[in-house]
Amino acid sequence: MMTQIRRKHAGNRIVELFEAYLLNHAHGLFSSLGRLTRTPFTSAMTVLVLAIAVSLASSFYIVVANVEQLTGNLESSNQMSLFLHEGITDAAGQKLMEQLQQNPSVAEVKYISKKQALEEFKANSGFSDALNALERNPLPSVIQVLPRNALEHSEDIEKLMADFKQLPQVEFVQVDMQWVARLQTIMLIASRGVLLVSLLLGFAVTFITGNTIRLELQNRQDEVFISKLVGATHAFIQRPFLYTGFWLGFISGFLGWLIVTVMLLILESPVEKLSTLYNSSFELLFLSFSEFLLLLMISAALAVLGSWAVLHYQLRQLKPQ
């Protein structure tokens, strides 16, 4: 009986300690937010600078995401054209097209007969009268092939092109590999550029938050000295300052997302109009909900990291007189 009572008492004690721990952290979290509101101008200036840095990094990211979407719509520009021999009939060309459709490296296949090719050439070239004077159709049948992942794996495209050249029905294969290589290089440069700029802006968020917390710590030196004199640990003293850094990063991340979203909303209408003029279905991509949450987490984490680094150093330098 006594053992059960002790166990129950120990369990209740653990629950009480856990509740006290949560209440202590909740008090530190919301009291740090209240302290920020008591200096609205200083806090607003700091948050605004941080929000601009976050919005710049997010803007570069979303621009690259939209360009990647646009290049995905341009994959048809990298299609291969298989020009068939003169003696290949439409039936043989259709059969070859069906065989190519079974290739796992091929996304789409389109067969253009001699007659279709001539009609398209007449419609687009403006030489319909001259073409009508020809005794026979000089244009070959063509099979247009769109490779899978045309913008990502140029080696696969080259291998596929070599395989098509071996087909007995094919006279020659045409594809603009230089365009593919250029587009791949541009996207690689853009992606790495965004990564580098984001790292620099991330350091800026960390250093700006750290400097803000350093000034806050200097303004509260007397409070820190008293806490040290009564035996408070560095972890206990750091807690409200870390929460202040968290709020700075969290609010800045939200405002940064808001700035990017407003910018995209302003651009959305003219971009859609331009897309319509080019007969395209391109639509601007916005930050998804998961990306929004990730932005808040990264912004808050960088701010907390900057705060902790400054506090870890400064608290060791501050010693009660």
JOUR-V377995 format. One record per run of one state. SS is the DSSP state (h for helix, s for strand, l for the rest). FROM is the first residue (numbers start at 1). TO is the last residue. If there is no record, write none. Layout:
# JOUR-V377995
ss->(SS/SS)
from->(FROM/FROM)
to->(TO/TO)
This chain:
# JOUR-V377995
ss->(l/h/l/h/l/h/l/s/l/h/l/s/l/h/l/h/l/s/l/h/l/s/l/h/l/h/l/h/l/h/l)
from->(1/2/38/40/74/75/79/80/85/90/102/106/113/114/126/128/133/142/148/154/166/170/175/177/220/221/230/234/278/289/318)
to->(1/37/39/73/74/78/79/84/89/101/105/112/113/125/127/132/141/147/153/165/169/174/176/219/220/229/233/277/288/317/321)
